[in-house]
Each structure stands twice: as C-alpha cells, then as structure tokens.
Amino acid sequence: MSSWHPEDEISISDSEDEDDGLKKAFHGRDAIVFVVDAFLYHEPDFLMAAFSLIREAFLSGLLVNDKDLMALILTNTKNCPEPNEANCLDAIVMPENCAVFLPPRQLNTAIVKHYLEFLETVSEDFEEVYGVCENDGANFSHVLRLCLDLVDQCTYSVDNTTIVYLTDKDTPHPVNSEAYGHALQKASDLSGKEVEFQIIPMWDEFNYDVFYKEFICLVHNIELDSFEPIDPQRSREMLADRKFKQNFVRRSLGHFKLTLGPDLALSAQYFNFYQKAKGPRKVLIRRADNAVIQRKRLTKVFKKDPETEELTDGRLINITDAWYEINLGNTPIRLSYEQVNRVRNLHQPGMMLLGFQPRSCLDNFSYSKTCNFMYPDDSHIVGSKRLFRALWERCKARDKIAICLFMSKRKSMPRYVALVPESREDAESGSHYSLITNDGFKIVYIPCASYVRELDPSEWNSIENSASGEQVDICSKIVKKFRLGYDPTMFCDPELDQLQTKLLGLAFNVTNESTGSRYFPDAEMQDKRIESILPKFQELFGEDEEPAKKRSAAASKADGSNAAKIPKLSADNLNNKDYVLDMANKKALDSCTKDQLLQILEQHYNRKVAKSTKKQDLLDIIYNN
C-alpha cells in the first residue's frame, strides 16, 4: 500500500517516465536471526529462559506467518558443532567461538520438532556439546558479519533482516578496546542496509548506556537524545508472542473510483479498522489415510421427454454456458448467464458523490455495519492524493461530511455511505482509539428505514421491575470495583487462541497453556474488593434462593418411587390372547406402539378402528372393554 500523509507534498512529474514509480516492486521475505550469548550459561535460569523465548517465537511464527525465515546462532561458545545441514556452511567463513544451530530457513514442523528435541537435553548436554569460551569471547563484529553472510547465502529473496541478540552483558567487549571500536564501525556499516538490530536483555537491571545505546543509534541512524530504552520485561514478552508485533503490509479490501463530478474522479482503496480472526478453511479428509479430498463442481444438463418424463442425453457444460429458464404462462423465457449478470450489476463498482451535509446530522455511533477506512491511491489515477487531500481539508474546515453511493464490487448491493473526515490529532492520547485513528475518511454506512427494528419495551420497562435509588447506588459501587482499563494488547482472541493451541498439540504432541487464560480476572481478588459492600447488598436485595435440584434417576429408583419399566410386547405375546387380556386388565399396554394396539383390537376384540385414531383413544377402547 502506498501510504498517504497530509504533511507530505505530492509532486507530479511531466516526464515520460512518470508511471515508472507507480509500478509495484517485488516484496521478499523477512529474516529473523536469533543470537544467544553462551555466557548466559553462568546463570542457568537466564539461558533456559532465552531458549524458551525462542521456542515461543518459533511456535508463534509457525502459526502466524510461516513464510518468514528464522535462524539460530550461539556465540561465545567453546566448541563449534556442525548443524544438521552441514553443507550450508560451505561458502561461509566461520568466526571463532561461534556455532550455527539453524541456518535461515522457512519454518516447518520438522524444524520446530528438531528444536523441541534440542530443548529436552540442552540443560544437561550444553556444556559438553557447546561449552563456554574462557577468553573474552567472540568478536561482536564477526558475529554480525556471520549473520549477514548466512542470510545472503540462503536461497530466498530477503527484504528485511532482523538480528535479535539475547544476552545479560551490558557490553560485548571492554570499553576503549580494539574489538569495541570494530563493533561500532560495523554498526555504521549496517545503517545503510535493510537490517534491524534488537537487544533482548535477560535481566531487568540492564544498562544500555555502556554500549548498546550508541550501537543501536548508529544502526538505526538516529540521534542519541532520541533513544528510548525498552523495558527488558516488555521486550521479552514481545519476542515470545509475535502475534501482537507483526511488520506486515496492510492489505486493502479493494480499489474503487470516487466520482466527484463530470470528468472528475480519484482512485482510492478501503480497509478494515480491525483484523478479523479467520480460522483455517474446512476440508474433507479420508478416514483411512487423512488424505485431502478434492472436490470439483460439475454442471450437467439433460433432455426431458414430455411424454415419459425421462431424462436422456446428459452432457456436461461450462457454467458460463448455463442459462436460467422461467415460464410466463405457456411461454418459456430463457436467460443466459451473461444476461442475468447484466441485471445484477446496476452500475459499475465504485463510489459516487451525492452531496454534503453538516457533521451534526450524523450520529456518533451507527450500528448498521462496521465502518471502513479510506485512503487515496495514485496507482490508477495520477494525482488522486492531491485531490483527496483537498477534499479532506475542506470537509474538516467546514465541518461537513460527504454523502455518497457506494458499490464495493460487482453483484453487490449499493449502499448509502457518509465520508467522515478523521484526524490523528483528534484522538485522545492513551486511548485505544488512538491506535486506529489516522488521517483520512471514515466510511460510515447509513442505515435505511427497513433496517431499524421495532422493539416493544413494555415487557421490562414497568414499575414492577424498577429499583430504588439506594439499590441503584450499591450496584453502581460494585460495578466500579470491577472496572479495569482496556488495552487491546492485554487480551487475546479466545477462539483463535484455542484453535492455535489445539493445532500445536496435534502437530508436536505438546500441551500449551491457552494464552487468554492469563488475563482472566482473579475471583479471590474480586471477592476482596466487594467484601465490605456485600452485607449492605444482601440487606437491600435479600439472600439468593438456590433453585431446587432435580432428583436424579438413581436417587428416585433407590427411594422406590419410580416403578420398574414394563418391557414391550413381542410378536409371540401379541398372538397370545390370554396374555394380552391379562395385560389389559393390569392396564400395562402403554408401552405398545400404535400399530400393535390396532392389531390387538382387530385380532382379539374384532374391532376395526381408523388409523388416524390417537394412541390414547386406542388404549381407552381396550381398557374399557
């Protein structure tokens, strides 16, 4: 998506090559290289915590975006064992005190399983397999060069590379040493490349000022005064759950043309404010081998014989060659597939301006349909951003909204919409609305009269259901005690989280705790908050009466209150007249079916009764004889 910002000036070139800049460039993949400091082994809890963070990042990355490349390197090691793919290091110059566990590869279940098996034995075998170097450690600049060489040698096209370094040391080398200067020089070299560097401190008292503040500023080409250190605990949480922090291009729902008047239009695209959590597509699989069943839709026509009404001459046709046939009296009318599509498409997809109205005419909230957001796009009509900005500024200055007719795609229903100018400056800081508010137009779908439902509030809005002022006050206090501040990053989608947990359990045979369960409210803490208000609440509303529990079948049988079930009559019993008469005297024919009762009346009582007679009437006839 080509971003638009009102502060950016749009220059239109008069050269012949002005359309070259509008061509979309190919976007490659993102590569994430994890580098673990082996000095963490001196604090075993830190080392296992680092490997656990990478485990969560692998599992989360496999679910969210498995197209990313991931790699794992260990630095400051004593030994250098070869990875599973030994030939991946043929063209790589390996520095001292470094080991490659995983070269940059696309995530799959085999790679993640290999890492999970490594975690099972790493706490016992780490010192023997990798060990910890006894000198000052590996040269930090050589480690960064190794990361870039591995990414360059992979067979994928990579756009962005992120190096994630997990350590507890404030500096990789002593200050004013030669290796210290080489590391800063390497940071200057990285500033001109598409490389990001992230430091993940494994302890909370980490000091950025010693080395990493200057290093990160050189990599990102920013001033030292503008550097803002991230809380170590927060950085570890963001690494473990990449579902919340994704660097991806927002995909638009579609492009359309906004017609403002005769020979005046601009191209735009619209987006969702929120990302929908869509589950995987359902497929049919064989029970024997779990193979996916491929389904194809075939259209077959037959010729119907008017005399015998038999179907003959069956043949397959394409859906575009199909037709619709309706009968008007005795005359059949056949419409082709193309003719039906012409009727469905009332006009070309797009948006047409109808007029302007004051902003006060529109309610703040409309529950007819979820709103969308609109951005300009120069890829179809050059100069759309400039015209869009002019329309946006004038609507803001005059406090107006634009009323338009919007048809998002072919065969869709045209809707009346209002274009409401939005500004990032209008959003309250600290509110979650500030995360979704941008400069542009919000598309509000205007409801029609037929959309509004008629509700009858007489059932609940009565004097009997009203509460006193004191009761309302005590309930308001309880609600305030349970109030909490909402932040979108605090909560997970429970449906999506449960689905991902089940997928991981099936793929790797591991048990993962649902992420959403961490944010459930603590019931004991809630009880303590309202402990002082409960006596007054019970005094006003009284004690809650527990509903009577239903008696189970086992308890009823033990009490002897439930009679034993009478078995149904077999065919031999129905033919035995003495047995049937005995059962009739005991009035024990209730378990018989309706057909059996009709047979008993006809065979033993010589009475024919209509089949439409109810079962209870048949029983009354038998018992009264």
Buried (B, 14 or more C-beta within 10 A) or exposed (E): EEEBEBEEEBEEEEEEEEEEEEEEEEEBBBBBBBBBBBBBBEEEEBBBBBBEBBBBBBBBBBBBBEEBBBBBBBBBBBBBEEBEEEEBBEEBEBBEBBBBBBBBBBBEEEBBBEBBEBEEEBEEEBEEBBBBBEEEBBBBBBBBBBBBBBBEBBEBEBEBBBBBBBBBBBBBBEEEEEBBEBBBEBBEBBEEEEBBBBBBBBBEEBEBEEBBBBBBBBBBEEEEEEBEBBEBEEBBBBBBBBBEEEEEEEEBEEBBBBBBEEEEBBBBBBBBBEEEEEEEEEEEEEEEEEEEEEEEEEEEEEEEEEEEEEEEEEEEEEEEEEEEEEEEEEEEEEEEEEEBEEEEBEEEBBBBBEEBEEBEEBEEEBEEBEBBBBBBBBBBBBEBBBBBBEBBEEBBEEEBBBBBBBBBEEEEEBBBBBBBBBEEEEBEEEEBEEEBBBBBBBBBBBBEEEEEEEEEEEEEEEEEEEEEEEEEEBBEEBEEBEEEEEEEEEBBBBEBBBBBBEBBEEBBEBEBEBBBEEEEEEEEEEEEEEEEBEEEBEEBEEEEEEEEEEEEEEEEEEEEEEEEEEEEBEEEBBEBEEEBBEBBEEEEBEEBEEEBBBBBBEEBBEBEBEEEBEEEEBBEBBEEE
